[in-house]
Amino acid sequence: MGGRSAKAVQQLQASGFRKVWNLAGGITRWSDDVDPSTPKY
């Protein structure tokens, strides 16, 4: 639940990006709270 995006955030920050965030709960929470049409994997 958000592990892959946490790794992506780390890689982006290591590349110099500063305005990046990892959403708690990952895509499942996004689907539950924001956009129920988003498929859950």
VOVEXDO-952320 format. One record per residue: x, z, y of N, C-alpha, C in turn; chain. Coordinates in Angstrom, 2 decimals. Each point is the difference from the previous one (the first is absolute). Layout:
BEGIN
pt n.u=X&n.w=Z&n.v=Y&ca.u=X&ca.w=Z&ca.v=Y&c.u=X&c.w=Z&c.v=Y&chaine=A .
...
//
This chain:
BEGIN
pt n.u=0.83&n.w=0.00&n.v=-1.19&ca.u=-0.83&ca.w=0.00&ca.v=1.19&c.u=0.87&c.w=0.00&c.v=1.25&chaine=A .
pt n.u=0.47&n.w=-1.15&n.v=0.36&ca.u=0.79&ca.w=-0.12&ca.v=1.21&c.u=1.50&c.w=-0.02&c.v=-0.23&chaine=A .
pt n.u=0.42&n.w=0.07&n.v=-1.25&ca.u=1.43&ca.w=0.02&ca.v=-0.30&c.u=0.72&c.w=-1.28&c.v=0.40&chaine=A .
pt n.u=-0.62&n.w=-1.12&n.v=-0.30&ca.u=0.64&ca.w=-1.28&ca.v=0.35&c.u=0.07&c.w=-0.17&c.v=1.51&chaine=A .
pt n.u=-1.06&n.w=0.40&n.v=0.71&ca.u=0.05&ca.w=-0.15&ca.v=1.45&c.u=1.01&c.w=0.96&c.v=0.61&chaine=A .
pt n.u=0.19&n.w=1.18&n.v=-0.59&ca.u=1.01&ca.w=0.94&ca.v=0.49&c.u=1.39&c.w=-0.63&c.v=-0.12&chaine=A .
pt n.u=0.25&n.w=-0.68&n.v=-1.10&ca.u=1.28&ca.w=-0.68&ca.v=-0.18&c.u=0.15&c.w=-1.14&c.v=1.01&chaine=A .
pt n.u=-1.06&n.w=-0.72&n.v=0.24&ca.u=0.03&ca.w=-1.09&ca.v=0.99&c.u=0.29&c.w=0.54&c.v=1.39&chaine=A .
pt n.u=-0.61&n.w=1.15&n.v=0.35&ca.u=0.26&ca.w=0.63&ca.v=1.29&c.u=1.48&c.w=0.34&c.v=0.12&chaine=A .
pt n.u=0.57&n.w=0.58&n.v=-1.04&ca.u=1.43&ca.w=0.36&ca.v=0.03&c.u=0.87&c.w=-1.23&c.v=0.22&chaine=A .
pt n.u=-0.34&n.w=-1.08&n.v=-0.70&ca.u=0.81&ca.w=-1.22&ca.v=0.13&c.u=-0.14&c.w=-0.61&c.v=1.40&chaine=A .
pt n.u=-1.22&n.w=0.01&n.v=0.54&ca.u=-0.20&ca.w=-0.52&ca.v=1.35&c.u=0.74&c.w=0.84&c.v=1.04&chaine=A .
pt n.u=-0.06&n.w=1.32&n.v=-0.15&ca.u=0.72&ca.w=0.88&ca.v=0.92&c.u=1.51&c.w=-0.21&c.v=-0.10&chaine=A .
pt n.u=0.50&n.w=-0.20&n.v=-1.20&ca.u=1.43&ca.w=-0.25&ca.v=-0.20&c.u=0.42&c.w=-1.32&c.v=0.64&chaine=A .
pt n.u=-0.96&n.w=-0.91&n.v=0.17&ca.u=0.27&ca.w=-1.30&ca.v=0.61&c.u=-0.19&c.w=0.03&c.v=1.52&chaine=A .
pt n.u=-0.34&n.w=1.18&n.v=0.53&ca.u=-0.11&ca.w=0.12&ca.v=1.45&c.u=-1.40&c.w=0.08&c.v=0.56&chaine=A .
pt n.u=-1.01&n.w=-0.16&n.v=-0.83&ca.u=-1.37&ca.w=0.12&ca.v=0.48&c.u=-0.32&c.w=1.47&c.v=0.24&chaine=A .
pt n.u=-0.66&n.w=0.31&n.v=1.10&ca.u=-0.29&ca.w=1.39&ca.v=0.34&c.u=-1.48&c.w=0.34&c.v=-0.06&chaine=A .
pt n.u=-0.86&n.w=-0.94&n.v=0.24&ca.u=-1.44&ca.w=0.28&ca.v=0.03&c.u=-0.65&c.w=-0.40&c.v=-1.32&chaine=A .
pt n.u=0.36&n.w=0.71&n.v=-1.06&ca.u=-0.57&ca.w=-0.22&ca.v=-1.32&c.u=-0.48&c.w=1.33&c.v=-0.57&chaine=A .
pt n.u=-1.09&n.w=-0.04&n.v=-0.74&ca.u=-0.58&ca.w=1.21&ca.v=-0.57&c.u=-0.43&c.w=-0.25&c.v=-1.43&chaine=A .
pt n.u=-0.04&n.w=1.07&n.v=-0.75&ca.u=-0.53&ca.w=-0.01&ca.v=-1.35&c.u=-1.32&c.w=0.75&c.v=0.04&chaine=A .
pt n.u=-1.07&n.w=-0.65&n.v=-0.40&ca.u=-1.31&ca.w=0.64&ca.v=0.00&c.u=-0.15&c.w=0.89&c.v=-1.23&chaine=A .
pt n.u=-0.34&n.w=1.23&n.v=0.23&ca.u=-0.22&ca.w=0.94&ca.v=-1.11&c.u=-1.12&c.w=-0.52&c.v=-0.89&chaine=A .
pt n.u=0.24&n.w=-0.06&n.v=-1.28&ca.u=-1.01&ca.w=-0.46&ca.v=-0.94&c.u=0.06&c.w=-1.47&c.v=-0.33&chaine=A .
pt n.u=0.83&n.w=-0.74&n.v=0.73&ca.u=0.20&ca.w=-1.42&ca.v=-0.29&c.u=-1.25&c.w=-0.84&c.v=0.11&chaine=A .
pt n.u=-0.02&n.w=-1.08&n.v=-0.76&ca.u=-1.09&ca.w=-0.97&ca.v=0.06&c.u=-1.32&c.w=0.61&c.v=-0.48&chaine=A .
pt n.u=0.07&n.w=0.97&n.v=-0.89&ca.u=-1.23&ca.w=0.62&ca.v=-0.49&c.u=-0.72&c.w=0.72&c.v=1.14&chaine=A .
pt n.u=0.75&n.w=0.75&n.v=0.78&ca.u=-0.63&ca.w=0.70&ca.v=1.12&c.u=-0.50&c.w=-0.98&c.v=1.05&chaine=A .
pt n.u=0.78&n.w=-1.06&n.v=0.25&ca.u=-0.44&ca.w=-1.03&ca.v=0.95&c.u=-1.33&c.w=-0.57&c.v=-0.46&chaine=A .
pt n.u=-0.10&n.w=-0.32&n.v=-1.27&ca.u=-1.23&ca.w=-0.55&ca.v=-0.54&c.u=-1.15&c.w=1.00&c.v=0.10&chaine=A .
pt n.u=0.27&n.w=1.26&n.v=-0.28&ca.u=-1.05&ca.w=1.03&ca.v=0.06&c.u=-0.46&c.w=0.28&c.v=1.43&chaine=A .
pt n.u=0.95&n.w=0.08&n.v=0.93&ca.u=-0.31&ca.w=0.47&ca.v=1.35&c.u=-0.23&c.w=-1.10&c.v=1.03&chaine=A .
pt n.u=0.63&n.w=-1.17&n.v=-0.18&ca.u=-0.02&ca.w=-1.01&ca.v=1.05&c.u=-0.72&c.w=-1.27&c.v=-0.42&chaine=A .
pt n.u=0.38&n.w=-0.55&n.v=-1.14&ca.u=-0.53&ca.w=-1.29&ca.v=-0.41&c.u=-0.32&c.w=-0.02&c.v=-1.49&chaine=A .
pt n.u=-1.22&n.w=0.36&n.v=-0.35&ca.u=-0.37&ca.w=0.06&ca.v=-1.42&c.u=0.10&c.w=-1.35&c.v=-0.73&chaine=A .
pt n.u=0.09&n.w=-1.10&n.v=0.74&ca.u=0.12&ca.w=-1.30&ca.v=-0.68&c.u=1.43&c.w=-0.25&c.v=-0.48&chaine=A .
pt n.u=0.95&n.w=0.84&n.v=0.41&ca.u=1.38&ca.w=-0.15&ca.v=-0.46&c.u=0.09&c.w=0.42&c.v=-1.45&chaine=A .
pt n.u=0.50&n.w=-0.88&n.v=-0.88&ca.u=0.09&ca.w=0.36&ca.v=-1.41&c.u=1.00&c.w=1.12&c.v=-0.23&chaine=A .
pt n.u=-0.29&n.w=0.82&n.v=-0.99&ca.u=0.89&ca.w=1.08&ca.v=-0.41&c.u=0.73&c.w=-0.44&c.v=-1.27&chaine=A .
pt n.u=1.30&n.w=0.24&n.v=-0.02&ca.u=0.81&ca.w=-0.43&ca.v=-1.14&c.u=0.43&c.w=1.18&c.v=-0.81&chaine=A .
//
